[in-house]
Amino acid sequence: MGVITLYCFSRNGQTDLLQLFQYLRSRFSNNNSDLSSLQRKLNYFFRKQEYIVQAVTHKSVSTEPRENYERLEFLGDAVIDIIISRELMRHYPEGDEGLLTKKRAALVQQSFLARIGNMLDLSDNLNVESSVDLTNEKVALKQQANLVEALIGAVYLDGGIKPAKKIILNTIWKYRIEAWKTINYKGQLIEYCHANAINNPKFHLVNVSGPDHQKMFEVQVTINGHDYPTGVGTDKKSAEQSAAQMALDSLTA
C-alpha cells in the first residue's frame, strides 16, 4: 500500500508530505473511518477534513450555512458546469449552442447525478436526521445528486480545479453515454417542429437486418417532404430516437 499511496500524492516527482499526512490521519482515525472509505472511492484525500464533513452533512443536522452541504452544493454545481461545458466543446468542435446545451443538460440533470451518487454509495455517508424520509425515492434521489455536487465543491475548495476535474471526468463524463440515452430526441424534434410551424415529422422503418436474436432497425425521418439521414438501433424505438437526433442536428446546424 505504501508505494501506491506515495504515488497518488506525487507531484512532478516530489511527494506532497502535507497531503500524505492528512491522508494517514484520516485513514487511521476511528472517527473518520467511513469518510476514509469515501475518499478512497474518490481517489482524493482531503487536506482539510472539515470540507468533506460539511459536504455530507444535511441541513436537518445543522442549519448553519457553513455546517451543512448547501453552500458546497452551490459551488459544485458551477464547477461541474464549467468542466462539462469545456469537455463538450472539445468533443463537439463543430457543435452549436443548442446541441451543447442539450448534451450538458442530460449530464447535470438530477436523475443522472443521483445515479453517479448511487454508484459511489454516497447515501451511506450522509449525516442526516431521521426526520428526512430517505425511503421516499424522490427524496433519496435528490440527496444523492446533492451529495455529488457538494463533494465536487468540497474538493475544489480543498485542492483546486485539477482534482475536481479529475473526479468529474472519472464519473460524470465517463458515463456520459448512459446520460445521453435518456434524452427524448423524438419529443424534442416534435416540439421543434411545432415551435417553428413545421409539419410533424414522419418516421419510416426502412430496413430490418440481422438474425432474430440480433436484429438491427433502420428508421428515416421525413419532414415537409425532405428525408433526413437514417438512424439505427437494436429496436424500432431506439432507431427512431437516433433518426430524430440526426434530423435535429441537421435542422439546428
Backbone as JSON, one array per atom type, in Angstrom:
{
  "sequence": "MGVITLYCFSRNGQTDLLQLFQYLRSRFSNNNSDLSSLQRKLNYFFRKQEYIVQAVTHKSVSTEPRENYERLEFLGDAVIDIIISRELMRHYPEGDEGLLTKKRAALVQQSFLARIGNMLDLSDNLNVESSVDLTNEKVALKQQANLVEALIGAVYLDGGIKPAKKIILNTIWKYRIEAWKTINYKGQLIEYCHANAINNPKFHLVNVSGPDHQKMFEVQVTINGHDYPTGVGTDKKSAEQSAAQMALDSLTA",
  "N": [[0.83, -1.21, 0.0], [2.06, 1.15, 0.65], [3.69, 2.04, -1.53], [1.8, 2.6, -3.52], [0.28, 4.6, -2.26], [2.16, 6.67, -1.94], [2.65, 7.24, -4.59], [0.2, 8.27, -5.41], [0.21, 10.73, -4.25], [2.17, 12.09, -5.48], [3.83, 14.79, -7.03], [5.13, 15.93, -9.85], [7.31, 14.26, -9.34], [7.9, 14.78, -6.72], [6.92, 14.24, -3.4], [3.94, 15.25, -1.86], [4.04, 16.06, 1.22], [2.36, 17.14, 3.14], [-0.28, 16.55, 2.28], [-0.06, 13.8, 2.29], [0.28, 13.34, 5.01], [-2.22, 14.22, 5.95], [-3.83, 12.33, 4.72], [-2.97, 9.93, 5.96], [-3.7, 10.48, 8.57], [-6.5, 10.65, 8.35], [-6.97, 8.12, 7.39], [-6.38, 6.35, 9.45], [-7.89, 7.17, 11.55], [-10.41, 6.48, 13.84], [-12.73, 7.95, 14.05], [-13.18, 8.92, 11.54], [-13.56, 6.79, 9.83], [-15.57, 5.94, 7.99], [-15.62, 8.1, 6.22], [-13.06, 7.97, 5.25], [-13.19, 5.74, 3.66], [-14.9, 6.72, 1.68], [-13.27, 8.7, 0.61], [-11.28, 7.13, -0.51], [-12.74, 5.95, -2.56], [-13.21, 8.18, -4.14], [-10.65, 8.66, -4.82], [-9.25, 10.74, -3.76], [-7.87, 12.58, -1.16], [-8.63, 14.51, 1.53], [-7.05, 17.55, 2.53], [-8.07, 19.31, 4.4], [-10.19, 18.12, 6.58], [-12.6, 19.09, 7.4], [-13.98, 20.02, 5.22], [-14.96, 17.77, 3.77], [-16.53, 16.67, 5.74], [-18.47, 18.66, 6.04], [-19.56, 18.47, 3.49], [-21.08, 16.17, 3.51], [-23.07, 16.61, 5.28], [-26.36, 17.1, 6.14], [-28.85, 19.72, 6.1], [-30.71, 19.27, 8.06], [-29.32, 18.44, 10.21], [-27.7, 20.57, 10.88], [-28.46, 23.96, 10.64], [-26.77, 25.99, 10.13], [-25.07, 27.8, 7.68], [-22.36, 27.21, 7.05], [-22.03, 24.72, 8.01], [-23.5, 22.76, 6.83], [-24.21, 21.0, 3.71], [-25.14, 22.74, 1.68], [-24.01, 25.18, 0.67], [-21.67, 24.21, -0.48], [-22.77, 22.52, -2.36], [-23.92, 24.39, -4.07], [-21.58, 25.58, -5.09], [-20.31, 23.35, -6.23], [-22.07, 22.68, -8.28], [-21.62, 24.76, -10.1], [-18.92, 24.28, -10.73], [-19.03, 21.75, -11.94], [-20.57, 22.42, -14.18], [-18.81, 24.13, -15.65], [-16.61, 22.46, -16.22], [-17.8, 20.29, -17.61], [-18.93, 21.71, -19.74], [-16.63, 22.61, -21.07], [-15.45, 20.17, -21.84], [-17.41, 19.22, -23.57], [-17.23, 21.08, -25.64], [-14.76, 20.42, -26.64], [-15.27, 17.82, -27.44], [-17.27, 18.1, -29.32], [-16.4, 19.84, -31.69], [-17.6, 21.25, -33.77], [-20.11, 21.65, -32.88], [-23.17, 23.39, -32.23], [-24.64, 25.96, -30.06], [-27.14, 25.0, -29.24], [-26.98, 22.15, -29.45], [-24.84, 21.62, -27.67], [-25.93, 22.57, -25.28], [-28.1, 20.83, -24.87], [-26.77, 18.39, -24.55], [-25.23, 18.92, -22.27], [-27.26, 19.43, -20.4], [-28.37, 16.91, -20.02], [-26.31, 15.64, -18.69], [-26.07, 16.95, -16.28], [-28.47, 16.73, -15.06], [-30.71, 15.98, -12.36], [-31.49, 13.26, -12.01], [-29.48, 11.79, -13.31], [-27.12, 12.58, -11.97], [-27.8, 11.55, -9.52], [-27.61, 8.83, -10.06], [-24.87, 8.6, -10.37], [-24.12, 9.26, -7.78], [-25.23, 7.08, -6.47], [-23.68, 5.0, -7.47], [-21.35, 5.52, -6.13], [-22.13, 5.03, -3.6], [-22.98, 7.15, -1.94], [-25.02, 7.89, -0.2], [-24.63, 6.33, 2.01], [-22.89, 7.71, 3.52], [-24.12, 9.99, 4.29], [-24.92, 12.43, 6.64], [-27.63, 12.8, 8.42], [-30.8, 13.75, 9.83], [-33.33, 11.63, 11.26], [-35.8, 12.53, 10.58], [-35.85, 13.14, 7.94], [-37.07, 11.54, 5.23], [-35.65, 9.03, 3.82], [-36.54, 6.77, 2.62], [-38.32, 7.49, 0.8], [-38.41, 7.65, -2.6], [-38.02, 9.92, -4.3], [-36.96, 11.79, -2.51], [-34.62, 10.47, -1.73], [-33.21, 10.3, -4.18], [-32.8, 13.0, -4.71], [-31.1, 13.69, -2.6], [-28.84, 12.1, -3.19], [-27.97, 13.26, -5.61], [-27.46, 15.88, -4.72], [-25.35, 15.42, -2.97], [-23.3, 14.61, -4.69], [-22.74, 17.02, -6.06], [-22.04, 18.63, -3.86], [-19.74, 17.35, -2.89], [-18.0, 17.69, -5.04], [-17.75, 20.45, -4.94], [-16.51, 20.66, -2.45], [-14.07, 19.34, -2.89], [-12.98, 21.06, -4.79], [-12.59, 23.42, -3.25], [-10.75, 22.46, -1.43], [-8.59, 21.39, -2.89], [-8.45, 22.61, -5.38], [-9.02, 23.22, -8.95], [-7.98, 21.09, -10.52], [-8.03, 18.43, -9.17], [-10.79, 18.33, -8.81], [-11.74, 18.38, -11.42], [-10.66, 15.96, -12.32], [-12.14, 14.04, -10.88], [-14.7, 14.57, -11.86], [-14.37, 13.89, -14.56], [-13.84, 11.19, -14.29], [-16.22, 10.18, -13.43], [-18.94, 11.55, -13.99], [-18.43, 12.4, -16.71], [-17.3, 10.08, -17.75], [-19.4, 8.27, -17.86], [-21.11, 9.38, -19.69], [-22.49, 8.54, -21.99], [-24.54, 6.93, -21.04], [-26.14, 8.83, -19.82], [-26.94, 10.36, -22.0], [-28.55, 8.62, -23.3], [-30.98, 8.99, -22.17], [-32.12, 11.2, -23.26], [-34.89, 12.52, -24.88], [-35.09, 12.58, -27.97], [-36.96, 12.33, -30.01], [-39.28, 13.49, -28.97], [-38.27, 16.09, -28.62], [-37.8, 16.8, -31.26], [-40.39, 16.89, -32.32], [-41.42, 18.99, -30.76], [-39.77, 21.03, -31.68], [-40.59, 21.24, -34.33], [-43.27, 22.09, -33.97], [-42.83, 24.56, -32.71], [-41.63, 25.97, -34.73], [-43.49, 26.11, -36.72], [-43.59, 23.93, -38.49], [-44.48, 21.02, -40.34], [-45.45, 17.99, -38.64], [-42.96, 15.51, -37.9], [-42.43, 12.53, -39.83], [-41.97, 9.11, -39.25], [-40.24, 6.49, -40.71], [-39.87, 3.06, -41.05], [-37.26, 1.7, -42.6], [-35.58, -0.43, -43.0], [-34.79, -3.72, -41.82], [-32.44, -5.77, -40.43], [-30.16, -8.57, -39.93], [-29.8, -11.49, -37.73], [-32.5, -13.18, -35.9], [-32.02, -12.97, -33.15], [-30.42, -10.79, -32.99], [-31.22, -8.36, -34.25], [-31.14, -5.44, -36.36], [-32.46, -2.24, -36.63], [-33.53, 0.22, -38.97], [-34.35, 3.53, -39.33], [-35.97, 6.27, -40.91], [-36.45, 9.79, -40.96], [-38.92, 11.98, -42.17], [-39.65, 15.26, -43.09], [-41.81, 17.7, -44.14], [-41.6, 16.65, -46.72], [-38.89, 16.3, -47.0], [-36.18, 14.1, -46.69], [-34.27, 12.91, -44.0], [-31.0, 11.92, -42.7], [-30.66, 8.42, -41.94], [-31.42, 6.65, -38.88], [-30.08, 4.23, -36.65], [-30.77, 1.33, -34.66], [-31.06, -1.16, -32.03], [-33.65, -1.82, -31.65], [-36.94, -0.76, -32.74], [-37.75, 1.56, -31.41], [-35.37, 2.73, -30.35], [-34.05, 3.19, -32.73], [-35.7, 5.11, -33.87], [-35.27, 7.2, -32.08], [-32.59, 7.71, -32.64], [-32.77, 8.49, -35.33], [-34.33, 10.78, -35.05], [-32.56, 12.39, -33.62], [-30.59, 12.76, -35.58], [-32.05, 14.25, -37.42], [-32.67, 16.54, -35.9], [-30.1, 17.54, -35.44], [-29.43, 18.29, -38.02], [-31.38, 20.22, -38.6], [-30.84, 22.22, -36.74], [-28.31, 22.98, -37.25]],
  "CA": [[0.0, 0.0, 0.0], [2.9, 2.33, 0.77], [4.14, 2.52, -2.82], [0.65, 3.18, -4.2], [-0.09, 5.83, -1.58], [3.13, 7.71, -2.26], [2.45, 7.61, -5.99], [-1.01, 9.09, -5.52], [0.46, 12.08, -3.77], [3.36, 12.6, -6.15], [3.67, 15.95, -7.9], [6.38, 16.15, -10.57], [8.38, 13.5, -8.72], [8.07, 15.14, -5.32], [5.76, 13.86, -2.61], [3.29, 16.29, -1.07], [4.03, 15.47, 2.56], [1.21, 17.63, 3.89], [-1.47, 15.77, 1.92], [0.18, 12.44, 2.75], [-0.01, 13.33, 6.45], [-3.67, 14.31, 6.11], [-4.38, 11.03, 4.34], [-2.69, 8.94, 7.01], [-4.51, 10.83, 9.74], [-7.9, 10.26, 8.1], [-7.03, 6.68, 7.15], [-6.29, 5.58, 10.68], [-8.74, 7.76, 12.58], [-11.67, 5.77, 14.01], [-13.84, 8.87, 13.88], [-13.38, 9.21, 10.13], [-13.4, 5.55, 9.07], [-16.49, 5.92, 6.86], [-15.22, 9.11, 5.25], [-11.84, 7.47, 4.63], [-13.65, 4.85, 2.59], [-15.41, 7.57, 0.62], [-12.13, 9.36, -0.02], [-10.63, 6.14, -1.36], [-13.56, 5.81, -3.78], [-12.97, 9.37, -4.94], [-9.21, 8.73, -5.07], [-8.82, 12.06, -3.32], [-7.84, 12.63, 0.3], [-8.72, 15.93, 1.89], [-6.14, 18.19, 3.47], [-8.92, 19.84, 5.46], [-11.28, 17.17, 6.72], [-13.87, 19.78, 7.64], [-14.7, 20.18, 3.94], [-15.72, 16.56, 3.44], [-17.56, 16.53, 6.78], [-19.55, 19.58, 5.66], [-20.16, 18.02, 2.23], [-22.01, 15.05, 3.73], [-23.96, 16.98, 6.39], [-27.64, 17.65, 5.72], [-29.26, 20.88, 6.91], [-31.5, 18.81, 9.2], [-28.36, 18.29, 11.32], [-27.31, 21.93, 11.24], [-28.95, 24.98, 9.7], [-25.69, 26.95, 9.9], [-24.63, 27.65, 6.29], [-21.02, 26.63, 6.94], [-22.01, 23.41, 8.65], [-24.21, 21.77, 6.01], [-23.64, 20.91, 2.37], [-25.82, 23.52, 0.65], [-23.08, 26.12, 0.02], [-20.78, 23.4, -1.31], [-23.6, 22.07, -3.48], [-23.99, 25.56, -4.97], [-20.28, 25.73, -5.75], [-20.07, 22.16, -7.05], [-22.91, 22.8, -9.47], [-20.92, 25.65, -11.04], [-17.69, 23.62, -11.17], [-19.43, 20.71, -12.89], [-21.0, 23.1, -15.4], [-17.69, 24.64, -16.44], [-15.8, 21.33, -16.7], [-18.58, 19.57, -18.62], [-19.05, 22.59, -20.91], [-15.34, 22.6, -21.79], [-15.28, 18.86, -22.46], [-18.34, 19.14, -24.7], [-16.69, 21.88, -26.74], [-13.67, 19.62, -27.23], [-15.85, 16.61, -28.03], [-18.07, 18.52, -30.48], [-15.78, 21.1, -32.14], [-18.5, 21.94, -34.69], [-21.44, 21.69, -32.27], [-23.69, 24.72, -31.92], [-25.08, 26.15, -28.68], [-28.28, 24.14, -28.96], [-26.5, 20.78, -29.23], [-24.04, 21.59, -26.44], [-26.83, 22.78, -24.15], [-28.85, 19.59, -24.67], [-25.86, 17.37, -24.03], [-24.89, 19.27, -20.88], [-28.44, 19.29, -19.55], [-28.53, 15.49, -19.68], [-25.24, 15.23, -17.78], [-26.18, 17.6, -14.97], [-29.8, 16.55, -14.52], [-30.72, 15.36, -11.04], [-31.59, 11.8, -12.07], [-28.18, 11.21, -13.69], [-26.2, 12.79, -10.85], [-28.19, 10.59, -8.48], [-27.04, 7.54, -10.44], [-23.44, 8.68, -10.04], [-24.06, 9.17, -6.32], [-25.55, 5.71, -6.08], [-22.5, 4.19, -7.79], [-20.34, 5.78, -5.09], [-22.76, 4.76, -2.3], [-22.85, 8.38, -1.16], [-26.03, 7.98, 0.87], [-24.1, 5.64, 3.2], [-22.08, 8.68, 4.27], [-24.93, 11.17, 4.58], [-25.24, 12.73, 8.03], [-28.97, 13.37, 8.29], [-31.72, 13.39, 10.89], [-34.32, 10.62, 10.88], [-37.0, 13.21, 10.09], [-35.75, 13.15, 6.47], [-37.51, 10.21, 4.81], [-34.84, 8.54, 2.71], [-37.23, 5.66, 1.96], [-39.04, 8.11, -0.3], [-37.48, 7.61, -3.73], [-37.7, 11.26, -4.76], [-36.09, 12.4, -1.51], [-33.34, 9.79, -1.8], [-32.54, 10.7, -5.42], [-32.36, 14.39, -4.55], [-29.94, 13.71, -1.71], [-27.7, 11.54, -3.92], [-27.49, 14.27, -6.55], [-26.91, 16.99, -3.94], [-24.06, 15.0, -2.41], [-22.31, 14.65, -5.77], [-22.37, 18.42, -6.26], [-21.38, 19.13, -2.66], [-18.39, 16.78, -2.82], [-17.18, 18.37, -6.05], [-17.45, 21.76, -4.37], [-15.56, 20.49, -1.36], [-12.76, 19.03, -3.49], [-12.49, 22.3, -5.41], [-12.08, 24.31, -2.2], [-9.62, 21.83, -0.75], [-7.44, 21.11, -3.75], [-8.44, 23.37, -6.63], [-9.77, 22.74, -10.11], [-7.44, 19.86, -11.11], [-8.64, 17.21, -8.63], [-12.24, 18.36, -9.06], [-11.9, 17.97, -12.82], [-10.34, 14.53, -12.44], [-13.28, 13.29, -10.37], [-15.81, 14.77, -12.81], [-14.07, 13.11, -15.76], [-13.88, 9.76, -13.96], [-17.57, 9.79, -13.05], [-19.98, 12.11, -14.85], [-18.05, 12.35, -18.12], [-17.03, 8.69, -18.11], [-20.67, 7.57, -18.12], [-21.96, 10.32, -20.42], [-23.36, 7.85, -22.96], [-25.73, 6.49, -20.3], [-26.99, 10.01, -19.61], [-27.48, 10.79, -23.28], [-29.62, 7.69, -23.7], [-32.24, 9.43, -21.57], [-32.65, 12.36, -23.99], [-36.01, 12.18, -25.77], [-34.89, 13.33, -29.21], [-38.2, 12.32, -30.79], [-40.12, 14.53, -28.39], [-37.67, 17.4, -28.9], [-38.0, 17.09, -32.68], [-41.79, 17.28, -32.48], [-41.54, 20.32, -30.18], [-39.09, 21.96, -32.59], [-41.48, 21.43, -35.49], [-44.4, 22.91, -33.53], [-42.36, 25.91, -32.41], [-41.22, 26.63, -35.96], [-44.59, 25.98, -37.69], [-43.23, 22.91, -39.47], [-45.3, 19.82, -40.22], [-44.91, 16.95, -37.75], [-42.08, 14.55, -38.57], [-42.93, 11.18, -40.07], [-40.91, 8.13, -39.04], [-40.43, 5.34, -41.59], [-38.97, 1.92, -40.88], [-36.78, 1.45, -43.96], [-34.84, -1.69, -43.13], [-34.52, -4.57, -40.66], [-31.42, -6.74, -40.84], [-29.55, -9.37, -38.89], [-30.54, -12.66, -37.24], [-33.6, -12.88, -34.98], [-31.54, -12.63, -31.81], [-29.55, -9.61, -33.04], [-31.74, -7.54, -35.34], [-30.84, -4.02, -36.41], [-33.56, -1.5, -37.25], [-33.11, 1.48, -39.59], [-35.51, 4.42, -39.44], [-35.7, 7.56, -41.54], [-37.41, 10.85, -40.67], [-39.29, 12.86, -43.28], [-40.34, 16.48, -42.66], [-42.13, 18.54, -45.31], [-41.11, 16.0, -47.94], [-37.43, 16.17, -47.0], [-35.68, 12.95, -45.95], [-33.06, 13.15, -43.23], [-30.19, 10.7, -42.56], [-31.3, 7.36, -41.17], [-30.92, 6.29, -37.56], [-30.01, 2.77, -36.47], [-30.87, 0.88, -33.28], [-31.34, -2.58, -31.85], [-35.09, -1.96, -31.71], [-37.53, 0.33, -33.52], [-37.79, 2.77, -30.6], [-34.04, 3.35, -30.29], [-33.75, 3.66, -34.08], [-36.45, 6.36, -34.03], [-34.55, 8.23, -31.33], [-31.37, 8.02, -33.39], [-33.17, 9.23, -36.52], [-34.78, 12.11, -34.6], [-31.35, 13.15, -33.29], [-29.96, 13.15, -36.83], [-32.86, 15.33, -38.01], [-32.48, 17.73, -35.07], [-28.77, 18.07, -35.7], [-29.46, 18.94, -39.34], [-32.25, 21.4, -38.54], [-30.3, 23.25, -35.86], [-26.91, 23.23, -37.62]],
  "C": [[0.86, 1.25, 0.0], [3.31, 2.92, -0.56], [3.01, 3.22, -3.56], [0.28, 4.52, -3.59], [0.85, 6.97, -1.95], [2.97, 8.17, -3.7], [1.26, 8.55, -6.15], [-0.76, 10.53, -5.12], [1.7, 12.71, -4.43], [3.03, 13.77, -7.06], [5.02, 16.24, -8.54], [7.56, 15.48, -9.87], [8.61, 13.81, -7.26], [6.79, 14.84, -4.56], [5.24, 15.03, -1.8], [3.11, 15.75, 0.35], [2.83, 15.9, 3.37], [-0.02, 16.79, 3.57], [-1.3, 14.32, 2.37], [-0.12, 12.32, 4.24], [-1.51, 13.36, 6.7], [-4.34, 12.98, 5.76], [-4.2, 10.0, 5.45], [-3.53, 9.2, 8.25], [-5.95, 10.39, 9.55], [-8.03, 8.76, 7.95], [-7.09, 5.89, 8.45], [-7.07, 6.17, 11.84], [-10.05, 7.0, 12.66], [-12.86, 6.67, 13.73], [-14.17, 9.11, 12.42], [-13.32, 7.97, 9.25], [-14.31, 5.51, 7.85], [-16.06, 6.91, 5.79], [-13.89, 8.75, 4.59], [-12.19, 6.56, 3.46], [-14.16, 5.66, 1.4], [-14.26, 8.24, -0.13], [-11.34, 8.39, -0.91], [-11.41, 5.94, -2.65], [-13.34, 6.99, -4.71], [-11.53, 9.45, -5.44], [-8.7, 10.15, -4.8], [-8.93, 12.11, -1.8], [-7.69, 14.08, 0.74], [-7.62, 16.38, 2.83], [-6.92, 18.69, 4.69], [-10.17, 18.97, 5.57], [-12.64, 17.84, 6.95], [-14.67, 19.97, 6.35], [-15.55, 18.95, 3.63], [-16.81, 16.31, 4.48], [-18.75, 17.43, 6.44], [-20.3, 19.06, 4.43], [-21.17, 16.9, 2.42], [-23.0, 15.35, 4.86], [-25.21, 17.69, 5.87], [-28.06, 18.79, 6.64], [-30.17, 20.49, 8.07], [-30.62, 18.63, 10.44], [-27.92, 19.66, 11.82], [-27.8, 22.9, 10.18], [-27.91, 26.07, 9.45], [-25.13, 26.75, 8.5], [-23.27, 26.99, 6.12], [-20.91, 25.25, 7.59], [-22.84, 22.37, 7.92], [-23.75, 21.9, 4.56], [-24.17, 21.91, 1.35], [-24.9, 24.53, -0.06], [-22.13, 25.36, -0.92], [-21.51, 22.85, -2.53], [-23.71, 23.17, -4.53], [-22.7, 25.71, -5.77], [-20.02, 24.56, -6.69], [-20.86, 22.18, -8.34], [-22.21, 23.65, -10.53], [-19.65, 25.0, -11.59], [-18.0, 22.54, -12.2], [-19.81, 21.33, -14.22], [-19.81, 23.51, -16.27], [-16.83, 23.51, -17.01], [-16.53, 20.58, -17.82], [-18.71, 20.41, -19.89], [-17.77, 22.57, -21.75], [-15.12, 21.27, -22.5], [-16.2, 18.7, -23.67], [-17.84, 19.94, -25.89], [-15.53, 21.17, -27.42], [-14.25, 18.44, -28.01], [-16.64, 16.93, -29.29], [-17.54, 19.86, -31.0], [-16.66, 21.91, -33.1], [-19.91, 22.1, -34.11], [-21.89, 23.11, -31.96], [-24.18, 24.78, -30.47], [-26.22, 25.22, -28.31], [-27.87, 22.71, -28.64], [-25.76, 20.69, -27.9], [-24.92, 21.73, -25.2], [-27.61, 21.51, -23.83], [-27.97, 18.51, -24.04], [-25.5, 17.66, -22.57], [-26.06, 19.07, -19.94], [-28.64, 17.83, -19.12], [-27.5, 15.04, -18.65], [-25.38, 15.83, -16.39], [-27.58, 17.46, -14.37], [-29.75, 15.72, -13.23], [-30.71, 13.84, -11.11], [-30.25, 11.15, -12.42], [-27.16, 11.4, -12.58], [-26.51, 11.84, -9.71], [-27.65, 9.2, -8.78], [-25.55, 7.5, -10.13], [-23.26, 8.56, -8.53], [-24.32, 7.77, -5.82], [-24.38, 4.78, -6.36], [-21.43, 4.33, -6.72], [-20.87, 5.49, -3.68], [-22.72, 5.97, -1.38], [-23.85, 8.46, -0.01], [-25.57, 7.27, 2.14], [-23.34, 6.6, 4.09], [-22.87, 9.91, 4.69], [-25.24, 11.28, 6.07], [-26.56, 13.49, 8.05], [-29.85, 12.9, 9.44], [-32.78, 12.41, 10.36], [-35.61, 11.24, 10.35], [-37.01, 13.3, 8.55], [-36.01, 11.73, 5.99], [-36.74, 9.73, 3.58], [-35.44, 7.29, 2.06], [-38.1, 6.17, 0.82], [-38.06, 8.26, -1.47], [-37.07, 8.99, -4.21], [-36.73, 11.96, -3.82], [-34.69, 11.8, -1.6], [-32.54, 10.2, -3.03], [-32.0, 12.12, -5.31], [-31.12, 14.47, -3.69], [-28.7, 13.17, -2.4], [-27.1, 12.58, -4.86], [-26.85, 15.45, -5.82], [-25.52, 16.65, -3.4], [-22.97, 15.01, -3.47], [-21.81, 16.09, -5.96], [-21.61, 18.98, -5.06], [-19.94, 18.61, -2.55], [-17.47, 17.41, -3.85], [-16.8, 19.76, -5.55], [-16.41, 21.69, -3.28], [-14.15, 20.2, -1.89], [-12.15, 20.27, -4.12], [-11.9, 23.24, -4.36], [-10.81, 23.76, -1.57], [-8.39, 21.72, -1.63], [-7.39, 21.86, -5.07], [-9.15, 22.66, -7.77], [-9.28, 21.39, -10.63], [-8.04, 18.6, -10.5], [-10.14, 17.16, -8.83], [-12.52, 17.9, -10.48], [-11.66, 16.47, -12.98], [-11.51, 13.67, -11.98], [-14.45, 13.39, -11.33], [-15.59, 13.91, -14.06], [-14.2, 11.61, -15.5], [-15.27, 9.27, -13.56], [-18.59, 10.29, -14.07], [-19.63, 11.97, -16.33], [-17.84, 10.92, -18.59], [-18.3, 7.96, -18.53], [-21.65, 8.45, -18.91], [-22.93, 9.64, -21.39], [-24.65, 7.39, -22.29], [-26.68, 7.66, -20.09], [-27.68, 10.41, -20.9], [-28.56, 9.85, -23.8], [-30.98, 8.15, -23.2], [-32.85, 10.62, -22.3], [-33.74, 11.9, -24.95], [-35.91, 13.03, -27.04], [-36.16, 13.39, -30.04], [-39.14, 13.4, -30.29], [-39.6, 15.92, -28.69], [-37.86, 17.79, -30.36], [-39.43, 17.56, -32.95], [-42.01, 18.68, -31.93], [-40.91, 21.37, -31.09], [-39.98, 22.27, -33.79], [-42.66, 22.32, -35.14], [-43.97, 24.36, -33.35], [-42.0, 26.69, -33.67], [-42.24, 26.47, -37.1], [-44.24, 25.05, -38.84], [-44.14, 21.71, -39.26], [-44.64, 18.78, -39.31], [-44.03, 15.98, -38.52], [-42.78, 13.2, -38.75], [-41.76, 10.2, -39.99], [-41.22, 6.89, -39.87], [-39.4, 4.26, -41.27], [-38.52, 1.48, -42.27], [-36.04, 0.14, -44.11], [-34.72, -2.4, -41.78], [-33.55, -5.65, -41.11], [-30.9, -7.52, -39.65], [-30.4, -10.54, -38.46], [-31.58, -12.27, -36.2], [-33.12, -12.41, -33.61], [-30.67, -11.36, -31.79], [-29.95, -8.7, -34.2], [-31.3, -6.08, -35.2], [-31.94, -3.33, -37.2], [-33.02, -0.17, -37.79], [-34.36, 2.32, -39.87], [-35.09, 5.74, -40.07], [-36.82, 8.54, -41.2], [-37.64, 11.69, -41.93], [-40.08, 14.05, -42.72], [-40.55, 17.35, -43.89], [-41.55, 17.98, -46.61], [-39.61, 15.82, -48.01], [-37.0, 15.0, -46.13], [-34.36, 13.29, -45.25], [-32.27, 11.85, -43.07], [-30.85, 9.68, -41.63], [-30.63, 7.16, -39.81], [-31.0, 4.78, -37.39], [-30.09, 2.44, -34.99], [-31.19, -0.6, -33.21], [-32.82, -2.87, -31.73], [-35.65, -0.73, -32.41], [-37.5, 1.64, -32.73], [-36.44, 3.48, -30.57], [-33.63, 3.87, -31.66], [-34.47, 4.98, -34.36], [-35.76, 7.49, -33.29], [-33.3, 8.67, -32.07], [-31.69, 8.85, -34.62], [-33.62, 10.65, -36.16], [-33.58, 12.98, -34.25], [-30.67, 13.64, -34.57], [-30.72, 14.33, -37.47], [-32.68, 16.63, -37.24], [-31.13, 18.38, -35.34], [-28.72, 18.82, -37.02], [-30.26, 20.24, -39.29], [-31.64, 22.55, -37.76], [-28.85, 23.6, -36.2], [-26.72, 24.67, -38.11]]
}
